[in-house]
Amino acid sequence: MSQSTSTTRNPWSWVPSGYFAEGIPYVMITWVAATMFKDLGHSDTEITFWVGNITLMWSLKPLWAAFLDMFKTKKWIVLVMEFGMVSLLALVGFCLPMSSYFLISIAVLWMMAFASATQDICMDGIYITSLNKKEQAKYVGIQGVFWNVGRIFSMAFIVYVASYFGEGETSSWTIAWCVAAAVMSALAGYHIFFLPKGSVADRPESIKEARATFIDAWIDFFRKPQIWGMLAFVFLFRSGEGLLLGVGHLFLQADSELGGIGLSLAQKSIIDGTVSTVVSLAGGILGGMFISKYGLKKTLFTMAICLNLPNLTYVYLAFAAQGGEPVTLWTVGSLVTIEKFFYSFGFIANMLYMMQQISPGKYHMTHYAFCTAIMNLVLWPTTAVSGFLADYLGYLTFFIIVMFATIPSFLAAWYAPFPRSEDELNFLTKN
C-alpha cells in the first residue's frame, strides 16, 4: 500500500519543469517526427501508419505501471527515463544520413515512446501524491500550460531550427534532434535537485508478493463504483481527436496542388507551433479556472462542445484550399489558433475527471496510469488510419468525417457518471 509523503517543495519549482519535460518527447515522437518525414517526402498514409502505431505505447502503460509503484522512488524512475531519452533523441538525429533511416528512426521512436510513457506515469504519480485535491485543481492548468511549453519548444523551435539549416535536408534535422537532446539533458539535471520523490510505496519482499500486488491493483481498479461508465467516458471523450491529430498538421504542410495549405516549415512552426500553442496555454488556464468555479459535473458537456466543435475550422480550411486561390496566412493562423484554444480549454475536463473520479484510492498513481492509457487507446487506431483516409478521400471529405467522429464524445460527456462526492474526494486526498 502506498504511503503518502508530504513535500516541502513549492510546486512552482517542479510542476512547470516536470510537465515541460513530459511534453517534449511526446510531441517530438508524434508531431515533429511526422513533420520531418513529410518534409523528407513520405506520404500521409506511411507517416500516420507508423507514427500512429507508436502511440499504442502510451496505451500499454497498465502492463508495467503497477510495478513502478513497488520499486525505488517515482523521482528515480523519472530521472532514468529522462536521461535515457537524451540518448534516444540524439540517436534519431544521427541515424538520418543512413539509407535505411526511416525504419531505424521508427525503431528508436518506439523505445523513446516507452521511456516517455514511463516518465508520464511517475511524473503524474509525483503530482497526485504530492498535492492535495485543492492543489491538484489549482495547478492542473499550470500542468497543462507547461506541457504545452514543451510542445511549443518541439513544434516551433525545433522545427524552426530544421528550417533554418535547410528544408528537405537530413543534416538539418540531425541538428534539430540534437538540440532537443541538449534541452532534455538540462531538464533532467535540474530535476536531480528539485523534483520531489512523491509517495513511497511499501516494497514487496518477494516476487510472489510483487505479483500479488500487481493482480490486486487490477482487481481494485475494476471494483470501483460505476467503473465501466467512467471508462466509457475516458475512452470516448477524445473520439474524433485521433483523426485530426494525425492529419491536421500534415494538411497544413501539404502542397496546395494536393488540396493542402502549403505552409513552409518556418510558417508551420510559427502558426501551428508558436502562435496557436501560446493561445492554447491561456485555454488550459481558463479551462481549469472555469471548472474550479462551476464544478466538473456541471461543466462537462460544455467542455465537450469546446473540445470538438472548433474542428469545423479544418473543414473550412479544406474547402477554401479547393478554390484554387491560396488561403491567406492570416486566415490559416486565426482558425488554427481558435481550434487550439478551445481544445486546450475542453481537454482539462478529461484530466480532472480521471484524477478525481477514477484514480483516487489505494493505487492512485497506478490507476491514473490505467486511465491515461485507456484515454490514449482510442487515438491509436484513429491516428494510424487517418493518413490513409485523407489520401483516399481527400482532405475536405476527411475533415467532415472527423466531425461525425466527435458524436461519441458528446454522448460520453452527457452520460458520464460521478460516483465520488466532494466530501469523499477531500477524505481520500488526506489519507
Phi, psi and omega per residue, in radians:
M1 nan 2.435 -3.088
S2 -1.355 2.341 3.123
Q3 -1.834 2.184 -3.071
S4 -1.246 2.387 3.041
T5 -2.227 2.304 3.127
S6 -1.405 2.756 3.111
T7 -2.163 2.451 3.097
T8 -1.588 -0.059 -3.118
R9 -1.289 2.348 3.046
N10 -1.123 2.230 -3.128
P11 -0.962 -0.468 3.120
W12 -1.158 -0.346 -3.117
S13 -1.427 -0.219 -3.099
W14 -2.437 -0.463 3.120
V15 -1.092 -0.844 3.118
P16 -1.046 -0.848 -3.102
S17 -1.208 -0.615 -3.125
G18 -1.115 -0.752 -3.103
Y19 -1.482 -0.382 2.926
F20 -1.070 -0.780 3.134
A21 -1.209 -0.469 3.043
E22 -1.241 -0.707 -3.051
G23 -1.201 -0.603 -3.059
I24 -1.032 -1.008 -3.071
P25 -1.146 -0.663 -3.135
Y26 -1.049 -0.800 -3.103
V27 -1.294 -0.604 3.069
M28 -1.059 -0.671 -3.115
I29 -1.324 -0.852 -2.965
T30 -1.557 -0.400 -3.046
W31 -2.104 -0.904 -3.094
V32 -1.151 -0.758 3.124
A33 -1.054 -0.722 3.111
A34 -1.129 -0.729 3.086
T35 -1.071 -0.727 3.117
M36 -1.100 -0.817 -3.133
F37 -1.110 -0.643 3.076
K38 -1.121 -0.745 3.126
D39 -1.123 -0.526 -3.127
L40 -1.593 0.139 2.958
G41 1.756 0.178 3.135
H42 -1.465 2.687 -3.087
S43 -1.423 2.839 3.088
D44 -1.050 -0.712 -3.130
T45 -1.035 -0.843 -3.119
E46 -1.133 -0.756 -3.083
I47 -1.143 -0.918 -3.052
T48 -1.228 -0.522 3.104
F49 -1.107 -0.894 -3.068
W50 -1.302 -0.833 -3.136
V51 -1.216 -0.672 3.124
G52 -1.081 -0.668 3.129
N53 -1.187 -0.484 3.098
I54 -1.118 -0.513 3.134
T55 -1.098 -0.292 3.078
L56 -1.010 -0.510 -3.093
M57 -1.007 -0.651 3.138
W58 -1.242 -0.319 3.085
S59 -1.572 -0.182 3.116
L60 -1.616 0.075 -3.082
K61 -0.959 -0.608 3.128
P62 -1.042 -0.342 -3.122
L63 -1.194 -0.433 -3.138
W64 -2.294 -0.050 -3.077
A65 -1.064 -0.730 -3.093
A66 -1.098 -0.614 -3.138
F67 -1.172 -0.496 -3.126
L68 -1.204 -0.354 3.131
D69 -1.508 0.007 -3.064
M70 -1.842 -0.420 -2.958
F71 -2.220 2.544 3.115
K72 0.972 -2.655 3.055
T73 -2.100 2.825 3.109
K74 -1.072 -0.658 3.118
K75 -1.080 -0.778 -3.124
W76 -1.021 -0.767 -3.120
I77 -1.166 -0.733 3.112
V78 -1.000 -0.795 -3.112
L79 -1.120 -0.745 3.116
V80 -1.059 -0.765 -3.129
M81 -1.167 -0.701 -3.108
E82 -1.173 -0.771 3.110
F83 -1.188 -0.569 3.056
G84 -1.117 -0.685 -3.133
M85 -1.232 -0.428 3.031
V86 -1.001 -0.836 -3.135
S87 -1.156 -0.702 -3.092
L88 -1.211 -0.670 3.084
L89 -1.058 -0.792 3.121
A90 -1.139 -0.628 -3.110
L91 -1.127 -0.648 3.066
V92 -1.023 -0.800 -3.140
G93 -1.091 -0.729 -3.068
F94 -1.307 -0.334 3.133
C95 -1.488 -0.201 -3.043
L96 -1.092 -0.601 3.106
P97 -1.208 -0.202 -3.115
M98 -1.311 2.642 -3.127
S99 -1.135 -0.564 -3.135
S100 -1.777 0.588 -3.047
Y101 -1.031 -0.573 -3.029
F102 -1.103 -0.920 -3.112
L103 -1.188 -0.638 3.121
I104 -1.132 -0.786 -3.130
S105 -1.148 -0.616 3.086
I106 -1.096 -0.738 3.114
A107 -1.091 -0.733 3.118
V108 -1.159 -0.669 3.124
L109 -1.128 -0.597 3.045
W110 -1.059 -0.809 3.122
M111 -1.114 -0.700 3.125
M112 -1.144 -0.621 3.118
A113 -1.116 -0.680 3.078
F114 -1.085 -0.804 3.136
A115 -1.109 -0.715 -3.141
S116 -1.154 -0.745 3.127
A117 -1.106 -0.705 3.116
T118 -1.165 -0.719 3.061
Q119 -1.029 -0.753 3.123
D120 -1.020 -0.798 -3.109
I121 -0.994 -0.879 -3.026
C122 -1.373 -0.556 3.056
M123 -1.170 -0.745 3.058
D124 -1.119 -0.621 3.095
G125 -1.098 -0.721 3.064
I126 -1.078 -0.744 -3.099
Y127 -1.095 -0.852 -3.009
I128 -1.437 -0.274 3.092
T129 -1.774 -0.201 3.115
S130 -1.732 -0.312 -3.101
L131 -2.078 2.498 3.059
N132 -1.415 3.109 -3.046
K133 -1.006 -0.771 -3.123
K134 -1.100 -0.738 3.128
E135 -1.202 -0.636 3.098
Q136 -1.027 -0.821 3.128
A137 -1.148 -0.653 -3.110
K138 -1.148 -0.721 -3.032
Y139 -1.725 -0.009 -3.123
V140 -1.133 -0.594 3.065
G141 -1.173 -0.688 3.098
I142 -1.150 -0.691 3.068
Q143 -0.957 -0.867 -3.138
G144 -1.169 -0.656 3.141
V145 -1.045 -0.844 -3.044
F146 -1.412 -0.375 2.910
W147 -1.070 -0.712 3.118
N148 -1.249 -0.452 3.016
V149 -1.113 -0.712 3.035
G150 -1.077 -0.634 3.083
R151 -1.132 -0.766 3.111
I152 -1.079 -0.802 3.123
F153 -0.963 -0.811 -3.096
S154 -1.273 -0.841 -3.042
M155 -1.294 -0.631 -3.060
A156 -1.683 -1.070 -3.008
F157 -1.190 -0.845 -3.105
I158 -1.116 -0.750 3.116
V159 -1.170 -0.650 3.096
Y160 -1.125 -0.682 3.079
V161 -1.010 -0.790 3.130
A162 -1.098 -0.716 -3.141
S163 -1.196 -0.587 -3.124
Y164 -1.108 -0.682 -3.110
F165 -1.565 0.017 3.026
G166 2.138 2.075 3.122
E167 -1.220 2.547 3.114
G168 1.306 0.219 -3.112
E169 -1.954 2.199 3.127
T170 -1.118 -0.571 -3.141
S171 -1.113 -0.607 3.114
S172 -1.123 -0.723 -3.136
W173 -1.264 -0.525 3.056
T174 -1.052 -0.794 3.101
I175 -1.068 -0.756 -3.091
A176 -1.085 -0.783 -3.133
W177 -1.170 -0.586 3.107
C178 -1.220 -0.579 3.048
V179 -1.105 -0.745 3.105
A180 -1.072 -0.707 3.118
A181 -1.096 -0.687 -3.132
A182 -1.134 -0.728 3.138
V183 -1.188 -0.724 3.096
M184 -1.075 -0.635 3.099
S185 -1.095 -0.729 3.127
A186 -1.130 -0.704 3.126
L187 -1.145 -0.751 3.121
A188 -1.079 -0.722 3.098
G189 -1.088 -0.696 3.099
Y190 -1.096 -0.712 -3.074
H191 -1.218 -0.362 3.054
I192 -0.978 -0.621 -3.029
F193 -1.750 -0.473 -2.955
F194 -2.018 -0.256 -3.099
L195 -1.386 2.216 3.081
P196 -1.238 2.849 -3.102
K197 -1.374 -0.401 -3.010
G198 1.339 -2.942 3.125
S199 -1.195 2.661 3.114
V200 -1.935 2.130 -3.076
A201 -1.442 2.706 2.964
D202 -1.181 2.230 -3.060
R203 -1.405 2.338 3.067
P204 -1.180 2.461 -3.103
E205 -1.549 -0.164 -3.139
S206 -2.721 2.929 3.083
I207 -1.088 -0.650 3.131
K208 -1.066 -0.761 3.129
E209 -1.176 -0.660 3.106
A210 -1.104 -0.740 3.121
R211 -1.117 -0.715 3.131
A212 -1.113 -0.692 3.110
T213 -1.137 -0.716 3.112
F214 -1.056 -0.817 -3.137
I215 -1.143 -0.717 -3.139
D216 -1.108 -0.608 3.113
A217 -1.092 -0.702 3.108
W218 -1.185 -0.820 -3.116
I219 -1.081 -0.759 -3.135
D220 -1.096 -0.620 3.137
F221 -1.087 -0.815 -3.065
F222 -1.442 -0.045 3.020
R223 -1.554 -0.120 -3.126
K224 -1.093 2.503 -3.129
P225 -1.097 2.349 3.106
Q226 0.997 0.589 -3.043
I227 -1.080 -0.685 -3.073
W228 -1.200 -0.626 3.068
G229 -1.161 -0.699 3.117
M230 -1.162 -0.705 3.127
L231 -1.177 -0.589 3.085
A232 -1.077 -0.696 3.085
F233 -1.093 -0.860 -3.103
V234 -1.030 -0.727 -3.083
F235 -1.253 -0.646 -2.979
L236 -1.675 -0.291 -3.037
F237 -1.054 -0.514 -3.135
R238 -1.910 0.621 -2.981
S239 -1.058 -0.616 -3.128
G240 -1.666 -0.134 -2.980
E241 -1.219 -0.636 -3.100
G242 -1.054 -0.678 3.108
L243 -1.095 -0.797 -3.112
L244 -1.210 -0.679 3.139
L245 -1.081 -0.678 -3.087
G246 -1.219 -0.724 -2.952
V247 -1.924 -0.457 -3.023
G248 -0.889 -0.900 -3.096
H249 -1.324 -0.464 3.062
L250 -1.231 -0.580 3.054
F251 -1.073 -0.705 3.113
L252 -1.138 -0.531 -3.093
Q253 -1.549 -0.373 -3.044
A254 -1.148 2.611 3.124
D255 -1.074 2.556 3.132
S256 -1.107 -0.500 3.099
E257 -1.115 -0.397 3.138
L258 -1.730 0.174 3.134
G259 1.574 0.126 3.129
G260 -1.604 -3.104 -3.128
I261 -1.494 -0.537 3.074
G262 1.399 0.570 3.109
L263 -1.253 2.519 2.988
S264 -1.323 2.958 3.102
L265 -1.041 -0.730 -3.137
A266 -1.123 -0.760 3.121
Q267 -1.133 -0.707 3.120
K268 -1.134 -0.687 -3.135
S269 -1.149 -0.556 -3.135
I270 -1.385 -0.858 -3.043
I271 -1.310 -0.966 -3.053
D272 -1.537 -0.289 -3.088
G273 -1.810 -0.615 -3.035
T274 -1.870 -1.189 -3.003
V275 -1.044 -0.934 -3.079
S276 -1.157 -0.578 -3.126
T277 -1.303 -0.639 3.060
V278 -1.044 -0.748 3.112
V279 -1.127 -0.622 3.128
S280 -1.153 -0.449 3.055
L281 -1.068 -0.776 3.085
A282 -1.105 -0.645 3.108
G283 -1.070 -0.730 3.128
G284 -1.134 -0.754 3.133
I285 -1.135 -0.822 -3.122
L286 -1.161 -0.596 3.085
G287 -1.104 -0.763 3.090
G288 -1.098 -0.705 3.119
M289 -1.165 -0.679 -3.132
F290 -1.096 -0.812 3.130
I291 -1.170 -0.716 -3.133
S292 -1.046 -0.614 -3.102
K293 -1.388 -0.759 -3.008
Y294 -1.829 -0.220 3.125
G295 1.648 2.515 -3.082
L296 -1.155 -0.716 -3.081
K297 -1.109 -0.711 -3.111
K298 -1.291 -0.429 -3.012
T299 -1.839 -0.051 -2.968
L300 -1.060 -0.760 -3.126
F301 -1.197 -0.651 3.067
T302 -1.054 -0.692 3.128
M303 -1.162 -0.577 3.080
A304 -1.138 -0.677 3.081
I305 -1.093 -0.804 3.141
C306 -1.084 -0.634 -3.104
L307 -1.219 -0.660 -2.911
N308 -1.866 -0.694 -3.025
L309 -1.051 -0.660 3.141
P310 -1.121 -0.128 3.042
N311 -1.061 -0.301 3.086
L312 -1.056 -0.397 3.124
T313 -1.049 -0.607 3.121
Y314 -1.300 -0.525 3.042
V315 -1.086 -0.777 3.129
Y316 -1.129 -0.779 -3.121
L317 -1.082 -0.708 3.124
A318 -1.162 -0.651 3.094
F319 -1.160 -0.776 -3.138
A320 -1.139 -0.594 -3.122
A321 -1.202 -0.336 3.130
Q322 -1.459 -0.120 -3.062
G323 -1.334 -0.124 3.132
G324 1.611 -0.392 3.108
E325 -1.693 2.462 3.121
P326 -1.125 2.457 3.099
V327 -1.405 2.310 -3.074
T328 -1.133 2.618 3.108
L329 -1.086 -0.584 3.111
W330 -1.087 -0.762 3.121
T331 -1.123 -0.829 3.139
V332 -1.053 -0.860 -3.112
G333 -1.065 -0.743 -3.120
S334 -1.114 -0.826 -3.066
L335 -1.238 -0.708 3.101
V336 -1.125 -0.659 3.117
T337 -1.126 -0.734 3.101
I338 -1.042 -0.801 -3.130
E339 -1.083 -0.751 -3.112
K340 -1.175 -0.691 -3.135
F341 -1.061 -0.896 -3.066
F342 -1.284 -0.482 3.031
Y343 -1.080 -0.855 -3.132
S344 -1.122 -0.653 3.123
F345 -1.070 -0.815 -3.083
G346 -1.374 -0.522 -3.063
F347 -1.151 -0.487 3.141
I348 -0.957 -0.619 -3.117
A349 -1.064 -0.670 -3.133
N350 -1.102 -0.781 -3.108
M351 -1.134 -0.785 -3.125
L352 -1.177 -0.613 3.114
Y353 -1.076 -0.803 3.126
M354 -1.152 -0.693 -3.059
M355 -1.226 -0.621 -2.984
Q356 -1.891 -0.418 -3.108
Q357 -1.761 -0.604 -3.022
I358 -1.824 -0.850 -2.936
S359 -1.363 -0.412 -3.090
P360 -1.001 2.508 3.120
G361 2.446 -2.734 -3.028
K362 -1.097 -0.662 -3.105
Y363 -2.082 1.094 -3.000
H364 -1.008 -0.932 -3.109
M365 -1.099 -0.798 -3.101
T366 -1.087 -0.762 -3.106
H367 -1.254 -0.526 3.032
Y368 -1.162 -0.662 3.069
A369 -1.111 -0.680 3.069
F370 -1.002 -0.792 -3.106
C371 -1.087 -0.835 -3.118
T372 -1.154 -0.525 3.089
A373 -1.157 -0.789 3.121
I374 -1.153 -0.673 3.095
M375 -1.017 -0.754 -3.122
N376 -1.366 -0.286 -3.088
L377 -1.060 -0.636 3.141
V378 -1.207 -0.414 -3.137
L379 -1.306 -0.460 -3.060
W380 -1.077 -1.051 -3.103
P381 -1.208 -0.613 -3.094
T382 -1.203 -0.714 3.092
T383 -1.166 -0.736 -3.091
A384 -1.094 -0.604 -3.081
V385 -1.625 -0.180 -3.016
S386 -1.074 -0.715 -3.120
G387 -1.143 -0.706 3.103
F388 -1.084 -0.780 3.136
L389 -1.097 -0.728 -3.139
A390 -1.155 -0.740 3.113
D391 -1.150 -0.632 -3.065
Y392 -1.406 -0.714 -3.027
L393 -1.705 -0.363 -3.009
G394 1.627 2.716 -3.020
Y395 -1.138 -0.703 -3.083
L396 -1.105 -0.897 3.121
T397 -1.067 -0.666 3.138
F398 -1.050 -0.819 -3.093
F399 -1.223 -0.466 3.018
I400 -1.165 -0.706 3.073
I401 -1.077 -0.652 3.097
V402 -0.989 -0.716 -3.123
M403 -1.125 -0.721 3.088
F404 -1.138 -0.559 -3.124
A405 -1.230 -0.220 3.123
T406 -1.448 -0.189 -3.072
I407 -0.986 -0.782 3.103
P408 -1.017 -0.487 3.121
S409 -1.117 -0.740 3.124
F410 -1.152 -0.735 3.114
L411 -1.102 -0.725 -3.135
A412 -1.101 -0.727 -3.141
A413 -1.182 -0.642 -3.099
W414 -1.196 -0.691 -3.049
Y415 -1.781 0.132 -3.095
A416 -1.046 2.244 3.115
P417 -1.389 2.653 3.080
F418 -2.254 1.378 -3.078
P419 -1.292 -0.363 -3.078
R420 -1.721 2.204 3.089
S421 -1.425 2.935 3.110
E422 -1.089 -0.696 -3.137
D423 -1.114 -0.703 3.134
E424 -1.158 -0.693 3.117
L425 -1.119 -0.724 3.110
N426 -1.097 -0.664 3.124
F427 -1.163 -0.772 -3.089
L428 -1.137 -0.633 -3.107
T429 -1.329 -0.191 3.117
K430 -1.747 -0.093 -3.068
N431 -2.242 nan nan
